[in-house]
Amino acid sequence: MALVVLLGKLADLAGASTLPLPLPMSVELNWETLKAALPPALAEALDDPRIRVAVNGALLPNKSKLQAGAGDEIALLPPVSGG
């Protein structure tokens, strides 16, 4: 299982701050397979180019390079708002 951590408006869209993704040990998630495993409204929100991704606490320079598997934590970080 991989754990998706959602912050800000992404957590609001999902109705939860975390989503467990059941994964066989041999399956690796990439950006497209992650989006396909998420609820449609959340997956659509991830098309925003300002969304950042971290795997096990390491921020990825490019979310399309996501590679994660069972036991990994994937954090989805929306742009910071406020003033």
C-alpha positions as CSV (number, residue, x, y, z in Angstrom):
1,M,0.0,0.0,0.0
2,A,1.1,3.6,-0.7
3,L,-0.2,6.5,1.2
4,V,-1.2,9.7,-0.5
5,V,-1.0,12.8,1.7
6,L,-3.2,15.7,0.6
7,L,-2.9,19.3,1.7
8,G,-5.0,22.4,1.4
9,K,-7.7,22.4,-1.3
10,L,-6.7,18.9,-2.4
11,A,-7.7,17.5,1.0
12,D,-11.0,19.4,0.7
13,L,-11.6,17.9,-2.8
14,A,-10.9,14.3,-1.5
15,G,-12.7,14.8,1.8
16,A,-9.7,13.4,3.6
17,S,-6.1,14.4,4.3
18,T,-4.8,10.9,3.4
19,L,-5.8,8.3,0.9
20,P,-4.4,4.8,1.2
21,L,-3.7,3.2,-2.2
22,P,-3.6,-0.6,-2.1
23,L,-0.7,-1.8,-4.3
24,P,0.8,-5.1,-4.9
25,M,4.5,-5.1,-4.0
26,S,5.5,-5.4,-7.7
27,V,3.5,-2.4,-8.9
28,E,5.2,1.0,-9.3
29,L,3.2,4.2,-9.5
30,N,4.0,6.8,-12.0
31,W,2.2,10.1,-12.4
32,E,-0.5,8.8,-14.8
33,T,-1.2,5.6,-12.8
34,L,-1.5,7.7,-9.6
35,K,-4.0,10.1,-11.2
36,A,-6.0,7.1,-12.5
37,A,-6.2,5.7,-9.0
38,L,-7.6,8.9,-7.5
39,P,-11.2,10.2,-7.5
40,P,-11.9,12.1,-10.8
41,A,-12.3,15.6,-9.2
42,L,-9.0,15.2,-7.4
43,A,-7.2,13.8,-10.5
44,E,-8.5,16.7,-12.5
45,A,-7.2,19.2,-10.0
46,L,-3.7,17.7,-10.3
47,D,-3.5,19.0,-13.8
48,D,-2.6,22.4,-12.3
49,P,1.1,22.9,-13.1
50,R,1.6,24.5,-9.7
51,I,0.9,21.3,-7.9
52,R,4.1,19.9,-6.4
53,V,4.8,16.3,-5.4
54,A,7.1,14.8,-2.7
55,V,7.9,11.1,-2.2
56,N,9.0,10.1,1.2
57,G,9.7,13.7,2.1
58,A,11.8,14.5,-1.0
59,L,10.3,17.1,-3.3
60,L,10.4,16.1,-6.9
61,P,11.6,18.7,-9.4
62,N,9.1,17.3,-12.0
63,K,5.9,15.5,-11.0
64,S,5.9,13.5,-14.3
65,K,9.0,11.8,-13.0
66,L,7.1,10.2,-10.0
67,Q,8.1,6.7,-9.2
68,A,6.7,5.2,-6.1
69,G,5.6,1.8,-4.8
70,A,4.1,0.0,-1.9
71,G,5.2,1.5,1.4
72,D,5.9,5.0,-0.1
73,E,4.3,8.2,1.1
74,I,3.3,10.5,-1.8
75,A,2.5,14.1,-0.7
76,L,0.5,16.3,-3.1
77,L,1.2,20.0,-2.4
78,P,-1.1,22.7,-3.8
79,P,0.2,26.2,-4.3
80,V,0.2,28.3,-1.1
81,S,-2.5,30.9,-0.9
82,G,-2.9,33.8,1.4
83,G,-1.5,37.3,1.9
